[in-house]
Amino acid sequence: MSEIWELLDINRQKTGILHERGVKVPDGLYHLVVEIWVQKPNGDLLLTQRHPDKPLGLKWECSRGSAVAGEDGILAAHRELLEEAGILAPLDDIQFKGYTMHSHYITETYLYESPTNDITFNLQAEEVVDAKWVAPNEIEQNLDELIPELWDRYCKFIKVG
């Protein structure tokens, strides 16, 4: 069964228009993509490696994906993190940090600050082939390993200083 999205208007408001993934999004409408960074108290960030059969295969990213019909950004971020990394973040602890507009989609960026450094993950094999905890300065030294624009959004919405 195909994934169904609810399209948004330019103001990020739901339109009630349902849309099937893989079909071109009409001009003036957008589908919602969410990304959620997980950060330990020691500052390390969780990166996951995309399955090789996906676009940008083997590139690193935070958990991310499209919101499905009936979800808002926080619910979608919560679901993506649980599905891809097996991390159950309390909804109240998921922080909206900002959004970027693209031609036919909107990316919302979220942060989950783990209360402990002892956090484990369980990967979804169809989506993710590896994961690691990385210090932000290590990520900056290896930007070519990340999906495009991911670090720019991290720096814009989350990075302090």
N, CA, C and O atoms as a DFTB+ gen file, in Angstrom:
644 C
 N C O
     1  1       0.840      -1.188       0.000
     2  2       0.000       0.000       0.000
     3  2       0.880       1.244       0.000
     4  3       1.905       1.292       0.681
     5  1       0.486       2.210      -0.741
     6  2       1.253       3.440      -0.883
     7  2       1.078       4.350       0.334
     8  3       0.071       4.296       1.039
     9  1       2.083       5.175       0.551
    10  2       2.032       6.142       1.641
    11  2       1.159       7.327       1.217
    12  3       1.272       7.825       0.097
    13  1       0.289       7.770       2.128
    14  2      -0.608       8.899       1.840
    15  2      -0.221      10.077       2.732
    16  3      -0.105       9.945       3.950
    17  1      -0.025      11.223       2.099
    18  2       0.316      12.449       2.806
    19  2      -0.893      13.391       2.779
    20  3      -1.746      13.298       1.896
    21  1      -0.952      14.295       3.758
    22  2      -1.893      15.411       3.688
    23  2      -1.081      16.646       3.330
    24  3      -0.142      17.008       4.040
    25  1      -1.438      17.281       2.243
    26  2      -0.658      18.414       1.758
    27  2      -0.909      19.669       2.589
    28  3      -1.973      19.852       3.179
    29  1       0.104      20.518       2.612
    30  2       0.071      21.783       3.347
    31  2       0.054      22.953       2.371
    32  3       0.440      22.819       1.210
    33  1      -0.402      24.103       2.863
    34  2      -0.294      25.325       2.068
    35  2       1.023      26.026       2.406
    36  3       1.811      25.516       3.203
    37  1       1.255      27.157       1.820
    38  2       2.515      27.879       2.005
    39  2       2.719      28.339       3.450
    40  3       3.844      28.635       3.851
    41  1       1.636      28.399       4.233
    42  2       1.716      28.790       5.643
    43  2       1.833      27.588       6.578
    44  3       1.671      27.726       7.790
    45  1       2.115      26.407       6.018
    46  2       2.281      25.152       6.762
    47  2       0.978      24.685       7.400
    48  3       0.998      23.954       8.391
    49  1      -0.139      25.097       6.846
    50  2      -1.445      24.677       7.345
    51  2      -1.955      23.507       6.503
    52  3      -1.797      23.490       5.282
    53  1      -2.576      22.519       7.183
    54  2      -3.143      21.380       6.479
    55  2      -4.280      21.845       5.574
    56  3      -5.089      22.694       5.947
    57  1      -4.318      21.261       4.367
    58  2      -5.345      21.646       3.392
    59  2      -6.507      20.661       3.334
    60  3      -7.558      20.980       2.778
    61  1      -6.330      19.466       3.902
    62  2      -7.334      18.421       3.762
    63  2      -7.180      17.630       2.477
    64  3      -7.911      16.667       2.246
    65  1      -6.219      18.035       1.627
    66  2      -5.984      17.333       0.362
    67  2      -5.036      16.164       0.620
    68  3      -3.906      16.354       1.071
    69  1      -5.511      14.950       0.328
    70  2      -4.679      13.760       0.478
    71  2      -3.927      13.505      -0.820
    72  3      -4.438      13.749      -1.913
    73  1      -2.710      13.013      -0.676
    74  2      -1.822      12.877      -1.827
    75  2      -1.019      11.587      -1.700
    76  3      -0.532      11.262      -0.618
    77  1      -0.884      10.864      -2.781
    78  2      -0.125       9.614      -2.784
    79  2       1.351       9.876      -3.066
    80  3       1.703      10.593      -4.002
    81  1       2.212       9.274      -2.230
    82  2       3.658       9.387      -2.419
    83  2       4.007       8.878      -3.817
    84  3       3.441       7.894      -4.295
    85  1       4.950       9.566      -4.462
    86  2       5.386       9.163      -5.790
    87  2       4.700       9.926      -6.911
    88  3       5.163       9.905      -8.051
    89  1       3.599      10.600      -6.596
    90  2       2.889      11.428      -7.566
    91  2       3.334      12.866      -7.346
    92  3       3.483      13.310      -6.208
    93  1       3.544      13.591      -8.437
    94  2       4.023      14.979      -8.330
    95  2       3.064      15.808      -7.470
    96  3       1.847      15.772      -7.653
    97  1       3.642      16.547      -6.537
    98  2       2.861      17.452      -5.687
    99  2       2.466      18.669      -6.520
   100  3       3.320      19.266      -7.175
   101  1       1.188      19.047      -6.507
   102  2       0.754      20.207      -7.299
   103  2       1.460      21.499      -6.861
   104  3       1.810      21.670      -5.694
   105  1       1.656      22.385      -7.817
   106  2       2.266      23.677      -7.512
   107  2       1.464      24.405      -6.438
   108  3       0.233      24.371      -6.438
   109  1       2.176      25.064      -5.520
   110  2       1.537      25.826      -4.464
   111  2       1.171      25.001      -3.244
   112  3       0.663      25.534      -2.257
   113  1       1.428      23.691      -3.308
   114  2       1.163      22.811      -2.172
   115  2       2.466      22.107      -1.788
   116  3       3.419      22.068      -2.566
   117  1       2.488      21.551      -0.573
   118  2       3.731      21.002      -0.029
   119  2       3.426      19.760       0.801
   120  3       2.367      19.649       1.419
   121  1       4.373      18.833       0.800
   122  2       4.264      17.745       1.766
   123  2       5.291      17.992       2.858
   124  3       6.292      18.676       2.644
   125  1       5.033      17.427       4.028
   126  2       5.850      17.698       5.208
   127  2       6.903      16.614       5.392
   128  3       6.584      15.427       5.462
   129  1       8.152      17.035       5.470
   130  2       9.277      16.167       5.801
   131  2       9.779      16.617       7.171
   132  3       9.919      17.813       7.429
   133  1      10.047      15.650       8.043
   134  2      10.564      15.972       9.370
   135  2      11.930      15.332       9.555
   136  3      12.230      14.281       8.989
   137  1      12.744      15.990      10.357
   138  2      14.029      15.415      10.766
   139  2      14.170      15.663      12.254
   140  3      13.810      16.724      12.765
   141  1      14.709      14.649      12.947
   142  2      14.846      14.777      14.396
   143  2      16.259      14.398      14.808
   144  3      16.720      13.278      14.590
   145  1      16.920      15.363      15.405
   146  2      18.251      15.158      15.955
   147  2      18.110      14.641      17.380
   148  3      17.276      15.125      18.144
   149  1      18.927      13.658      17.732
   150  2      18.989      13.152      19.098
   151  2      20.348      13.549      19.649
   152  3      21.381      13.273      19.039
   153  1      20.342      14.201      20.809
   154  2      21.586      14.651      21.416
   155  2      21.678      14.141      22.851
   156  3      20.737      14.256      23.637
   157  1      22.838      13.576      23.166
   158  2      23.118      13.135      24.536
   159  2      23.555      14.340      25.373
   160  3      23.929      15.373      24.816
   161  1      23.511      14.221      26.702
   162  2      24.007      15.304      27.552
   163  2      25.476      15.653      27.283
   164  3      25.880      16.797      27.493
   165  1      26.279      14.686      26.823
   166  2      27.687      14.971      26.531
   167  2      27.869      15.695      25.197
   168  3      28.997      16.020      24.824
   169  1      26.771      15.954      24.471
   170  2      26.822      16.700      23.221
   171  2      26.834      15.850      21.971
   172  3      26.611      16.371      20.878
   173  1      27.089      14.551      22.095
   174  2      27.113      13.691      20.915
   175  2      25.741      13.630      20.251
   176  3      24.705      13.694      20.913
   177  1      25.764      13.504      18.925
   178  2      24.550      13.431      18.114
   179  2      24.449      12.049      17.472
   180  3      25.460      11.434      17.133
   181  1      23.226      11.575      17.312
   182  2      23.002      10.295      16.656
   183  2      22.903      10.504      15.151
   184  3      22.102      11.308      14.674
   185  1      23.733       9.768      14.406
   186  2      23.639       9.732      12.955
   187  2      23.289       8.316      12.532
   188  3      23.798       7.344      13.091
   189  1      22.412       8.208      11.535
   190  2      22.077       6.915      10.962
   191  2      22.510       6.901       9.503
   192  3      22.531       7.932       8.830
   193  1      22.858       5.699       9.029
   194  2      23.324       5.560       7.652
   195  2      22.208       4.969       6.799
   196  3      21.654       3.916       7.116
   197  1      21.890       5.663       5.715
   198  2      20.802       5.254       4.830
   199  2      21.091       3.911       4.162
   200  3      22.237       3.596       3.844
   201  1      20.050       3.141       3.959
   202  2      20.155       1.872       3.243
   203  2      20.703       2.147       1.836
   204  3      20.342       3.158       1.234
   205  1      21.568       1.270       1.296
   206  2      22.161       1.534      -0.021
   207  2      21.151       1.583      -1.166
   208  3      21.442       2.175      -2.205
   209  1      19.978       0.980      -1.006
   210  2      18.975       0.990      -2.075
   211  2      18.135       2.260      -2.099
   212  3      17.374       2.471      -3.043
   213  1      18.256       3.111      -1.079
   214  2      17.517       4.366      -1.026
   215  2      18.289       5.448      -1.794
   216  3      19.502       5.334      -1.969
   217  1      17.595       6.494      -2.250
   218  2      18.337       7.638      -2.806
   219  2      19.340       8.148      -1.769
   220  3      19.051       8.155      -0.573
   221  1      20.500       8.569      -2.224
   222  2      21.590       9.003      -1.351
   223  2      22.025       7.868      -0.414
   224  3      22.409       8.105       0.731
   225  1      21.957       6.652      -0.916
   226  2      22.305       5.474      -0.141
   227  2      23.694       5.574       0.473
   228  3      24.634       6.068      -0.149
   229  1      23.800       5.099       1.697
   230  2      25.008       5.062       2.521
   231  2      25.445       6.431       3.041
   232  3      26.467       6.531       3.718
   233  1      24.693       7.475       2.738
   234  2      24.965       8.781       3.354
   235  2      24.431       8.758       4.787
   236  3      23.561       7.954       5.121
   237  1      24.952       9.635       5.614
   238  2      24.562       9.724       7.019
   239  2      23.562      10.854       7.202
   240  3      23.590      11.847       6.476
   241  1      22.673      10.691       8.187
   242  2      21.640      11.680       8.474
   243  2      21.124      11.462       9.889
   244  3      21.464      10.470      10.534
   245  1      20.303      12.388      10.369
   246  2      19.518      12.127      11.575
   247  2      18.258      11.403      11.105
   248  3      18.012      11.318       9.902
   249  1      17.464      10.884      12.028
   250  2      16.223      10.221      11.619
   251  2      15.338      11.236      10.916
   252  3      15.181      12.368      11.374
   253  1      14.759      10.812       9.791
   254  2      13.934      11.739       9.016
   255  2      12.991      10.981       8.110
   256  3      13.205       9.804       7.819
   257  1      11.948      11.657       7.664
   258  2      10.996      11.065       6.741
   259  2       9.781      11.951       6.576
   260  3       9.707      13.039       7.147
   261  1       8.833      11.480       5.794
   262  2       7.626      12.253       5.504
   263  2       6.542      11.986       6.530
   264  3       6.379      10.863       7.007
   265  1       5.804      13.036       6.861
   266  2       4.609      12.893       7.699
   267  2       3.530      12.237       6.855
   268  3       3.375      12.556       5.676
   269  1       2.790      11.326       7.455
   270  2       1.663      10.703       6.756
   271  2       0.381      11.404       7.177
   272  3       0.348      12.132       8.169
   273  1      -0.670      11.173       6.408
   274  2      -1.963      11.806       6.685
   275  2      -2.355      11.553       8.135
   276  3      -2.265      10.430       8.632
   277  1      -2.790      12.614       8.802
   278  2      -3.216      12.528      10.192
   279  2      -2.143      12.919      11.193
   280  3      -2.433      13.086      12.377
   281  1      -0.916      13.065      10.735
   282  2       0.180      13.437      11.639
   283  2       0.512      14.910      11.509
   284  3       0.399      15.495      10.432
   285  1       0.927      15.508      12.633
   286  2       1.590      16.805      12.577
   287  2       3.090      16.521      12.634
   288  3       3.498      15.360      12.659
   289  1       3.897      17.552      12.655
   290  2       5.342      17.373      12.630
   291  2       5.889      16.615      13.823
   292  3       6.740      15.740      13.663
   293  1       5.412      16.939      15.024
   294  2       5.934      16.274      16.224
   295  2       5.592      14.786      16.208
   296  3       6.441      13.955      16.529
   297  1       4.370      14.443      15.842
   298  2       4.005      13.027      15.765
   299  2       4.833      12.295      14.714
   300  3       5.256      11.160      14.932
   301  1       5.060      12.939      13.584
   302  2       5.860      12.320      12.534
   303  2       7.308      12.130      12.982
   304  3       7.902      11.084      12.721
   305  1       7.881      13.128      13.651
   306  2       9.251      13.018      14.158
   307  2       9.346      11.893      15.190
   308  3      10.290      11.103      15.174
   309  1       8.366      11.832      16.080
   310  2       8.299      10.775      17.093
   311  2       8.268       9.402      16.421
   312  3       9.019       8.505      16.804
   313  1       7.398       9.236      15.417
   314  2       7.260       7.956      14.712
   315  2       8.536       7.597      13.956
   316  3       8.996       6.457      14.026
   317  1       9.104       8.544      13.244
   318  2      10.322       8.267      12.464
   319  2      11.465       7.837      13.376
   320  3      12.198       6.902      13.052
   321  1      11.622       8.509      14.510
   322  2      12.694       8.159      15.443
   323  2      12.481       6.753      16.005
   324  3      13.432       5.983      16.138
   325  1      11.249       6.427      16.330
   326  2      10.947       5.097      16.848
   327  2      11.143       4.029      15.770
   328  3      11.740       2.986      16.035
   329  1      10.640       4.284      14.553
   330  2      10.763       3.305      13.472
   331  2      12.217       3.079      13.068
   332  3      12.674       1.938      12.992
   333  1      12.936       4.157      12.813
   334  2      14.282       4.038      12.249
   335  2      15.337       3.686      13.274
   336  3      16.263       2.932      12.972
   337  1      15.218       4.220      14.492
   338  2      16.278       4.038      15.482
   339  2      15.825       3.288      16.730
   340  3      16.653       2.952      17.577
   341  1      14.540       3.022      16.858
   342  2      14.044       2.314      18.030
   343  2      14.094       3.132      19.305
   344  3      14.094       2.574      20.403
   345  1      14.138       4.447      19.171
   346  2      14.192       5.337      20.336
   347  2      12.801       5.914      20.577
   348  3      12.217       6.551      19.701
   349  1      12.285       5.680      21.776
   350  2      10.971       6.185      22.157
   351  2      11.156       7.467      22.965
   352  3      11.389       7.431      24.174
   353  1      11.048       8.592      22.276
   354  2      11.192       9.898      22.932
   355  2       9.821      10.373      23.385
   356  3       8.874      10.336      22.600
   357  1       9.686      10.820      24.633
   358  2       8.394      11.369      25.065
   359  2       8.003      12.563      24.186
   360  3       8.830      13.428      23.894
   361  1       6.745      12.597      23.774
   362  2       6.287      13.678      22.892
   363  2       6.589      15.052      23.472
   364  3       6.966      15.966      22.739
   365  1       6.425      15.206      24.785
   366  2       6.662      16.508      25.418
   367  2       8.131      16.927      25.379
   368  3       8.445      18.098      25.591
   369  1       9.030      15.982      25.109
   370  2      10.461      16.280      25.074
   371  2      10.988      16.547      23.666
   372  3      12.172      16.835      23.496
   373  1      10.130      16.455      22.666
   374  2      10.533      16.724      21.282
   375  2      10.314      18.204      21.015
   376  3       9.194      18.706      21.110
   377  1      11.385      18.888      20.685
   378  2      11.354      20.342      20.514
   379  2      11.376      20.725      19.036
   380  3      12.271      20.312      18.299
   381  1      10.398      21.508      18.606
   382  2      10.406      22.087      17.259
   383  2      11.468      23.183      17.232
   384  3      11.502      24.046      18.109
   385  1      12.340      23.143      16.212
   386  2      13.425      24.129      16.160
   387  2      13.326      25.079      14.970
   388  3      13.883      26.175      15.021
   389  1      12.637      24.690      13.904
   390  2      12.522      25.574      12.746
   391  2      12.122      24.804      11.504
   392  3      11.994      23.580      11.523
   393  1      11.929      25.542      10.425
   394  2      11.533      24.890       9.168
   395  2      12.174      25.596       7.987
   396  3      12.572      26.758       8.074
   397  1      12.265      24.867       6.877
   398  2      12.747      25.426       5.614
   399  2      11.762      25.057       4.515
   400  3      11.208      23.958       4.496
   401  1      11.559      25.988       3.610
   402  2      10.662      25.786       2.468
   403  2      11.477      25.304       1.270
   404  3      12.590      25.770       1.030
   405  1      10.910      24.377       0.538
   406  2      11.503      23.867      -0.693
   407  2      10.432      23.943      -1.774
   408  3       9.318      24.388      -1.497
   409  1      10.737      23.523      -2.983
   410  2       9.790      23.692      -4.085
   411  2       8.455      22.981      -3.848
   412  3       7.404      23.555      -4.135
   413  1       8.469      21.757      -3.336
   414  2       7.226      21.019      -3.133
   415  2       7.158      20.316      -1.782
   416  3       6.310      19.448      -1.574
   417  1       8.044      20.685      -0.868
   418  2       7.988      20.125       0.475
   419  2       8.539      21.131       1.475
   420  3       9.246      22.076       1.124
   421  1       8.189      20.893       2.730
   422  2       8.653      21.713       3.846
   423  2       9.390      20.777       4.794
   424  3       8.881      19.711       5.138
   425  1      10.587      21.172       5.216
   426  2      11.325      20.383       6.192
   427  2      11.212      21.052       7.552
   428  3      11.585      22.213       7.717
   429  1      10.690      20.302       8.534
   430  2      10.666      20.769       9.914
   431  2      11.757      20.042      10.683
   432  3      11.907      18.826      10.572
   433  1      12.513      20.801      11.461
   434  2      13.633      20.261      12.230
   435  2      13.263      20.204      13.704
   436  3      12.749      21.168      14.270
   437  1      13.533      19.059      14.312
   438  2      13.225      18.801      15.722
   439  2      14.474      18.338      16.455
   440  3      15.442      17.888      15.842
   441  1      14.435      18.456      17.778
   442  2      15.525      18.012      18.638
   443  2      14.948      17.234      19.816
   444  3      13.966      17.645      20.434
   445  1      15.580      16.104      20.109
   446  2      15.294      15.366      21.342
   447  2      16.592      15.310      22.131
   448  3      17.568      14.696      21.699
   449  1      16.593      15.956      23.290
   450  2      17.757      15.933      24.173
   451  2      17.559      14.806      25.180
   452  3      16.737      14.903      26.090
   453  1      18.319      13.748      25.000
   454  2      18.207      12.603      25.902
   455  2      18.635      13.011      27.305
   456  3      19.603      13.755      27.463
   457  1      17.924      12.531      28.328
   458  2      18.325      12.856      29.702
   459  2      19.531      12.050      30.178
   460  3      20.052      12.294      31.267
   461  1      19.975      11.091      29.368
   462  2      21.075      10.227      29.768
   463  2      22.025       9.978      28.600
   464  3      21.612      10.005      27.441
   465  1      23.296       9.736      28.911
   466  2      24.258       9.343      27.880
   467  2      24.104       7.871      27.520
   468  3      24.621       7.420      26.498
   469  1      23.390       7.121      28.362
   470  2      23.214       5.688      28.163
   471  2      21.932       5.449      27.367
   472  3      20.924       5.005      27.916
   473  1      21.979       5.744      26.086
   474  2      20.814       5.581      25.223
   475  2      21.193       4.626      24.090
   476  3      22.225       4.789      23.440
   477  1      20.359       3.654      23.873
   478  2      20.641       2.656      22.841
   479  2      19.663       2.819      21.689
   480  3      18.628       3.475      21.814
   481  1      20.013       2.213      20.575
   482  2      19.142       2.268      19.407
   483  2      18.970       0.872      18.834
   484  3      19.783      -0.023      19.068
   485  1      17.885       0.709      18.073
   486  2      17.559      -0.538      17.402
   487  2      17.131      -0.155      15.986
   488  3      16.081       0.460      15.798
   489  1      17.937      -0.515      14.996
   490  2      17.766       0.009      13.645
   491  2      16.728      -0.747      12.821
   492  3      16.581      -1.963      12.946
   493  1      16.010      -0.004      11.977
   494  2      15.064      -0.571      11.020
   495  2      15.857      -0.956       9.770
   496  3      16.296      -0.079       9.026
   497  1      16.043      -2.247       9.532
   498  2      16.941      -2.740       8.488
   499  2      16.581      -2.260       7.082
   500  3      17.468      -2.099       6.244
   501  1      15.299      -2.028       6.811
   502  2      14.902      -1.590       5.466
   503  2      15.309      -0.149       5.176
   504  3      15.439       0.247       4.018
   505  1      15.508       0.627       6.234
   506  2      15.793       2.054       6.079
   507  2      17.225       2.426       6.448
   508  3      17.832       3.295       5.822
   509  1      17.759       1.755       7.477
   510  2      19.016       2.176       8.102
   511  2      19.951       0.969       8.221
   512  3      19.535      -0.105       8.655
   513  1      21.221       1.155       7.832
   514  2      22.170       0.037       7.915
   515  2      23.199       0.201       9.027
   516  3      23.876      -0.763       9.383
   517  1      23.327       1.403       9.579
   518  2      24.291       1.620      10.651
   519  2      23.907       2.894      11.399
   520  3      23.133       3.714      10.905
   521  1      24.461       3.039      12.587
   522  2      24.243       4.249      13.380
   523  2      25.456       4.468      14.257
   524  3      26.188       3.532      14.580
   525  1      25.658       5.720      14.638
   526  2      26.787       6.045      15.505
   527  2      26.513       7.356      16.216
   528  3      25.756       8.205      15.744
   529  1      27.164       7.492      17.384
   530  2      27.150       8.752      18.133
   531  2      28.395       9.521      17.741
   532  3      29.499       8.977      17.750
   533  1      28.214      10.798      17.394
   534  2      29.326      11.588      16.878
   535  2      29.294      12.978      17.501
   536  3      28.230      13.578      17.653
   537  1      30.461      13.477      17.856
   538  2      30.572      14.852      18.346
   539  2      30.367      15.810      17.168
   540  3      30.797      15.515      16.053
   541  1      29.716      16.950      17.407
   542  2      29.471      17.898      16.314
   543  2      30.736      18.296      15.543
   544  3      30.684      18.437      14.321
   545  1      31.854      18.475      16.220
   546  2      33.071      18.870      15.486
   547  2      33.549      17.760      14.552
   548  3      34.167      18.047      13.526
   549  1      33.274      16.499      14.885
   550  2      33.617      15.388      13.985
   551  2      32.741      15.410      12.746
   552  3      33.204      15.109      11.646
   553  1      31.468      15.768      12.923
   554  2      30.563      15.848      11.780
   555  2      31.040      16.940      10.832
   556  3      31.075      16.741       9.618
   557  1      31.408      18.091      11.386
   558  2      31.866      19.214      10.551
   559  2      33.097      18.860       9.724
   560  3      33.312      19.437       8.659
   561  1      33.897      17.927      10.199
   562  2      35.099      17.519       9.472
   563  2      34.793      16.506       8.371
   564  3      35.672      16.185       7.571
   565  1      33.563      16.000       8.317
   566  2      33.199      14.966       7.347
   567  2      31.854      15.269       6.684
   568  3      31.020      14.377       6.530
   569  1      31.649      16.513       6.299
   570  2      30.352      16.915       5.753
   571  2      29.991      16.202       4.457
   572  3      28.810      16.064       4.140
   573  1      30.983      15.751       3.708
   574  2      30.700      15.045       2.455
   575  2      30.019      13.695       2.692
   576  3      29.492      13.100       1.751
   577  1      30.024      13.205       3.931
   578  2      29.370      11.937       4.254
   579  2      27.890      12.114       4.582
   580  3      27.155      11.130       4.665
   581  1      27.441      13.366       4.769
   582  2      26.049      13.651       5.130
   583  2      25.193      13.884       3.895
   584  3      25.702      14.221       2.825
   585  1      23.869      13.698       4.059
   586  2      22.970      14.106       2.988
   587  2      23.047      15.632       2.856
   588  3      23.319      16.324       3.837
   589  1      22.808      16.155       1.652
   590  2      22.924      17.606       1.432
   591  2      22.002      18.415       2.340
   592  3      20.888      17.991       2.646
   593  1      22.473      19.568       2.761
   594  2      21.736      20.592       3.505
   595  2      21.400      20.223       4.948
   596  3      20.906      21.071       5.691
   597  1      21.651      18.991       5.363
   598  2      21.308      18.562       6.721
   599  2      22.074      19.375       7.759
   600  3      21.481      19.872       8.716
   601  1      23.381      19.515       7.579
   602  2      24.192      20.221       8.561
   603  2      23.865      21.714       8.578
   604  3      23.942      22.362       9.622
   605  1      23.501      22.251       7.419
   606  2      23.106      23.664       7.367
   607  2      21.907      23.920       8.270
   608  3      21.874      24.913       8.998
   609  1      20.909      23.014       8.223
   610  2      19.729      23.179       9.078
   611  2      20.095      22.978      10.551
   612  3      19.583      23.690      11.415
   613  1      20.968      22.025      10.842
   614  2      21.409      21.837      12.228
   615  2      22.044      23.132      12.746
   616  3      21.716      23.599      13.837
   617  1      22.951      23.702      11.956
   618  2      23.637      24.916      12.374
   619  2      22.669      26.091      12.524
   620  3      22.828      26.911      13.428
   621  1      21.692      26.175      11.666
   622  2      20.732      27.274      11.689
   623  2      19.777      27.176      12.881
   624  3      19.463      28.186      13.512
   625  1      19.317      25.964      13.188
   626  2      18.244      25.814      14.167
   627  2      18.663      25.269      15.529
   628  3      17.975      25.512      16.520
   629  1      19.767      24.543      15.602
   630  2      20.080      23.839      16.839
   631  2      21.425      24.248      17.440
   632  3      21.519      24.483      18.645
   633  1      22.443      24.334      16.625
   634  2      23.796      24.584      17.124
   635  2      23.861      25.892      17.912
   636  3      23.336      26.918      17.481
   637  1      24.504      25.836      19.055
   638  2      24.665      27.019      19.909
   639  2      26.063      27.581      19.685
   640  3      27.048      26.842      19.684
   641  1      26.140      28.904      19.493
   642  2      27.449      29.542      19.362
   643  2      27.962      29.509      18.040
   644  3      29.058      30.012      17.791
